[in-house]
Amino acid sequence: MSPTTSATPTARWATTSSRRSGTKRPCKADPNHVRTWSYYGMWQMEQGNRLKALEDLQKVQLICGNTSCEEYRQLKAVIDGTATY
């Protein structure tokens, strides 16, 4: 039996919660890691938080210095609804 199926709802939540909190660790280690901000923005869109995703898009643009880097284009497409991740 796998650990996921035998775990209590609280244990599953704790595991999921620790994964979510781990998302911000790379940002603390390297606040200019453009791919992390792009993925974080995509996750925000998945959660229905468009405003936070737009903030992350601005961070990606500032880090890249333009709007032509791959990470910017990918996140922008997800925000515009022309792509999924």
N, C-alpha and C positions, 0 to 999 in steps of 0.2 A: 504494500500500500504506500502511495506517495505521501510525503509530509504535508503537501498542500491539501489533500482530501481529508486527512485525519486531523488537521489543525482546527482548533476552535476559531470562531469568527474573530475573537480578540487577537489571537496569535496571527491570523492572516492579516488583520489590520496593522498590527505592529510591524510585520514584515513589509507590507506595502508602504507604510508610513516611513520606515527607514530608507526604503528605496527613493521615495519622494524627497526626503530631506537630503539625500545624497546628491540630488540634482544640482544644488547650489554650491557644493564643495569645490568643483572645478572653478567656479567663478571667484571663490575666495582665494584659491591658489593662484589663479591667473585671471584677473578681472578683464583682461583684453583678449580672452580666448573666443574668437569670433564664432567658431562652430558651436560652442556650448550655448552662447546667447541665441544663435539661430534655432537650435533644437529646443531651447527653453521657450522661445516664442511659439514654436510649432505646438509644443505641449500646452501652452496657454490657450491657443486656438482650440485644441482638442477639448479642453476643459470649458470652452465657451467664454473665455476672458479675452475678448478682442482688444480692449484698451491696453492690457498688459502686453499683449503680443505686439501692438503698435509701439509701445515703449521699447521693447526688445529690438524691434526693427530699427528704431532710431539708434540704439546702442551699436547694432551691427554696422549701420551706415557710418557712424563716427569712427569705429575701429577700422573699417575698411578704407575710409577716406573717400568713398564714392558709392554709387549705386550699381556698379557693374560687377562686383564680386559675386561669386557663386552663392555664398551663404545668404547674401541680401536678396538675390533673385529668388532663391528657393523659399525663403520666409515670406517674401512679398506675394509670391504666387499662392501660398497657402492662405494668407490673409485675404487675398482677392477672391479666393474660391476657385482658382483655375488649376490647383494642384492639391494633392493630399500627400501626407507623409506616412 
